[in-house]
């Protein structure tokens, strides 16, 4: 009788233990932890990778552009006079383009020499998105405008006139929608792009993000995932949100900034989709993702 009671107790304890086991993380690989990529910055921001997998980022007020080697992880300062470069992106011509708000221009850096060229000037840009054909869109928060630079010629025209301050900017995976973050709210706005790579549709709410109780979301650097979700840095940390129109979509996920850091102001996935990179002003962190992360 005692043996039977003990076995029943043991079975009950094992079932309870199994029931109490936490579910697997929806984003991160089992056992992964946050790793510091670079620290000691004044305001680390824009992120990009070149064709060889080397990582680049800016420190806006320090006027710095850094390269982090893909293999060794060593960091090199490639430009110490960026004109307060913020958002950056590689174009189809292999050059790195950046929003130099301090110099009121868009720079293009030649990655062989790191010499830079102004492709347009006269605007205080913030973040940038580049189509596969070379068309550039960038935000200018102070004027509540999104500017468009024509592919090849860089001829500038107003892409979108807004009634709110834009910040982060991205493209849908099929490049048929331009996504613009309303910085101080909870909405990512979508604008249809025509075959001529110009905005030809009215503003529509594309994604909704979580916000603090004051309603100020600080919606910043973002990108779209292959499954249609949005990955974005916000006041609450990193957020992963399904499109408003998505049916049967994955749940909205909020990843708080680790160890009490400030808001996440920029986020990207590595080209091989194995790491998430996040910026918290003073430092940049990365963490390994689940192998099936982009499958909601």
C-alpha positions in Angstrom: 0.0 0.0 0.0 2.8 2.4 0.9 4.5 1.6 -2.4 1.3 2.3 -4.4 0.8 5.6 -2.5 4.4 6.6 -3.2 4.1 5.8 -7.0 0.8 7.8 -7.2 2.5 10.7 -5.4 5.5 10.5 -7.7 3.3 10.5 -10.9 1.3 13.4 -9.5 4.5 15.4 -8.9 5.8 14.7 -12.3 2.6 15.8 -14.0 2.6 19.0 -11.9 6.2 19.6 -12.8 5.4 19.2 -16.5 2.4 21.4 -16.3 4.5 24.2 -14.6 7.3 24.1 -17.2 7.4 27.4 -19.1 6.4 27.4 -22.8 9.3 27.8 -25.3 10.1 31.4 -26.1 8.4 32.7 -29.2 11.4 34.7 -30.4 14.7 33.6 -29.0 16.6 30.3 -29.3 16.7 28.2 -26.2 19.6 29.2 -23.9 20.4 32.4 -25.8 21.2 35.6 -24.0 21.7 39.2 -25.0 25.3 39.9 -26.2 26.9 43.4 -26.4 27.9 44.3 -29.9 29.2 47.8 -29.0 28.9 50.1 -26.0 29.8 53.5 -24.8 28.0 55.5 -27.4 26.1 58.8 -27.2 23.2 57.6 -29.4 23.7 54.5 -31.5 21.3 54.3 -34.4 21.0 53.2 -38.0 22.0 49.7 -38.9 22.9 48.0 -42.2 24.9 45.0 -43.6 27.0 44.9 -46.8 27.0 42.1 -49.3 29.8 40.3 -47.4 27.9 40.3 -44.1 29.8 43.1 -42.3 27.7 45.2 -40.0 27.5 49.0 -39.9 25.9 51.5 -37.5 26.0 55.1 -36.6 26.4 57.2 -33.5 24.4 60.3 -34.3 25.7 63.1 -32.0 29.2 61.7 -32.2 29.2 62.0 -36.0 30.5 58.4 -36.3 30.0 55.5 -38.7 31.3 52.1 -37.6 32.0 48.8 -39.3 31.9 45.5 -37.4 33.7 42.6 -39.0 31.5 39.6 -39.8 34.1 37.1 -38.6 36.2 38.7 -35.9 33.6 41.1 -34.5 36.2 43.9 -34.4 34.9 47.4 -34.7 36.4 50.1 -37.1 35.6 53.7 -37.3 35.1 54.4 -41.1 34.0 58.0 -40.9 34.3 60.4 -37.9 32.6 63.3 -39.6 29.2 62.0 -40.8 27.2 65.2 -40.3 25.1 63.5 -37.6 24.2 60.5 -39.8 21.2 58.6 -38.6 19.4 56.0 -40.6 21.6 54.1 -43.2 20.9 51.6 -46.0 22.9 50.1 -48.8 21.6 50.8 -52.4 21.7 48.5 -55.4 24.9 50.3 -56.5 26.7 49.0 -53.5 27.1 52.4 -51.8 26.0 53.1 -48.3 23.4 55.9 -48.1 22.8 57.9 -44.9 20.6 60.6 -43.4 23.1 63.3 -42.4 20.7 65.7 -40.6 23.5 67.9 -39.3 24.9 68.5 -42.8 21.3 68.7 -44.1 22.0 66.1 -46.8 21.9 62.5 -47.9 25.4 61.1 -48.1 26.6 58.1 -50.2 29.7 56.4 -49.0 31.9 54.3 -51.3 32.8 51.2 -49.2 36.1 50.8 -51.0 37.5 54.2 -50.0 34.9 55.5 -47.6 34.8 58.8 -49.5 31.3 60.3 -49.3 29.3 62.3 -51.8 26.2 64.4 -51.3 23.4 63.1 -53.5 21.0 65.7 -52.3 21.1 68.6 -49.8 18.8 71.1 -48.1 16.8 68.7 -45.9 17.2 67.5 -42.3 16.7 63.7 -42.9 16.1 61.1 -40.3 15.6 57.6 -41.7 15.9 56.0 -45.1 14.5 53.2 -47.3 15.8 52.2 -50.7 13.9 50.2 -53.4 15.6 47.6 -55.4 15.6 49.9 -58.4 17.5 52.6 -56.4 14.6 54.9 -55.6 15.1 56.5 -52.2 12.5 57.6 -49.6 13.5 59.3 -46.4 11.7 61.1 -43.6 12.1 64.7 -42.4 10.3 65.0 -39.0 10.6 68.8 -38.7 8.7 69.5 -41.9 6.4 66.5 -41.6 7.5 65.3 -45.1 8.7 62.1 -46.7 11.0 62.9 -49.6 11.6 60.9 -52.7 14.9 60.7 -54.7 14.5 59.3 -58.2 16.6 56.3 -59.1 19.9 57.2 -60.8 19.4 61.0 -61.0 18.5 61.6 -57.3 16.1 64.3 -58.4 14.1 65.2 -55.3 10.4 65.7 -54.9 7.9 65.5 -52.0 6.9 61.9 -51.7 4.2 62.4 -49.0 2.9 65.4 -47.1 1.8 64.4 -43.5 0.0 66.0 -40.6 2.2 64.3 -38.1 6.0 63.8 -37.5 7.4 60.8 -39.3 10.4 58.9 -38.1 11.1 55.3 -39.0 10.5 54.2 -42.6 10.4 50.8 -44.3 9.1 48.9 -47.3 6.7 46.0 -47.6 8.6 42.9 -48.8 7.0 43.2 -52.3 7.9 47.0 -52.4 4.2 47.8 -53.2 3.7 49.7 -49.9 5.8 52.4 -48.2 5.6 52.2 -44.4 6.1 55.3 -42.3 6.1 55.5 -38.5 4.1 58.2 -36.6 6.8 58.7 -34.0 4.7 60.0 -31.1 1.7 57.8 -31.6 0.8 54.1 -32.1 0.4 53.8 -35.8 2.5 52.7 -38.8 0.9 54.2 -41.9 1.0 52.5 -45.3 1.1 54.2 -48.7 0.6 52.3 -51.9 3.5 52.6 -54.4 2.8 52.4 -58.2 4.9 50.9 -60.9 6.7 54.2 -61.2 7.9 53.9 -57.6 5.8 56.8 -56.5 3.1 57.0 -53.8 -0.3 56.6 -55.5 -2.5 55.7 -52.6 -4.1 57.3 -49.6 -2.8 57.0 -46.1 -4.0 53.8 -44.3 -3.2 52.4 -40.9 -1.0 49.3 -41.6 0.2 48.3 -38.1 -0.8 49.3 -34.5 1.8 49.2 -31.8 1.6 49.1 -28.0 2.3 52.4 -26.2 2.9 53.6 -22.7 0.0 55.2 -20.7 0.9 58.6 -22.1 0.2 57.4 -25.7 3.7 58.4 -26.9 5.0 55.3 -28.7 8.4 56.6 -29.9 8.0 54.4 -33.1 11.4 54.3 -34.6 13.7 52.1 -36.7 11.8 49.2 -38.2 11.7 46.5 -40.9 9.1 44.1 -42.3 9.6 40.3 -41.9 9.1 37.7 -44.6 5.8 36.6 -43.1 4.4 40.2 -43.2 4.9 41.1 -39.5 6.6 44.3 -38.5 9.7 44.4 -36.3 10.2 47.8 -34.7 12.0 49.7 -31.9 9.6 51.6 -29.6 9.2 53.2 -26.1 8.2 49.8 -24.7 11.2 48.0 -26.2 11.2 45.8 -29.3 7.8 45.0 -30.8 6.7 42.4 -33.4 3.2 43.1 -34.8 1.0 41.5 -37.4 -0.5 43.7 -40.1 -4.0 45.1 -39.1 -5.5 43.3 -42.1 -3.9 39.9 -41.3 -6.3 37.1 -40.8 -5.4 34.4 -38.3 -2.1 36.1 -37.6 0.5 35.5 -35.0 0.2 37.3 -31.6 1.6 40.8 -31.0 4.8 40.4 -29.1 6.6 43.0 -26.9 10.2 42.4 -25.8 11.1 44.9 -23.0 14.5 46.6 -23.3 16.9 44.3 -21.3 18.3 45.3 -17.9 16.3 48.5 -17.7 17.8 50.1 -20.8 16.2 53.0 -22.5 13.7 52.5 -25.3 14.8 50.5 -28.4 15.4 53.1 -31.0 16.4 50.8 -33.9 16.1 47.1 -34.7 17.2 44.8 -37.6 17.7 41.1 -38.3 21.0 39.9 -39.6 21.0 38.9 -43.3 21.1 35.2 -42.4 18.0 35.7 -40.1 19.8 34.1 -37.1 20.3 37.3 -34.9 18.2 40.2 -33.8 20.2 43.5 -33.4 18.8 46.2 -31.2 20.0 49.8 -30.3 19.5 51.5 -26.9 21.3 54.8 -27.4 24.4 53.9 -25.3 24.9 50.4 -26.7 23.9 47.8 -29.2 22.9 44.3 -28.3 22.2 41.1 -30.3 20.5 37.8 -29.4 20.1 34.5 -31.3 16.7 33.8 -32.7 14.7 30.6 -32.9 15.2 28.8 -36.2 11.5 29.2 -37.1 11.2 32.8 -35.9 9.8 34.1 -39.2 7.1 31.4 -39.2 4.3 32.8 -37.0 
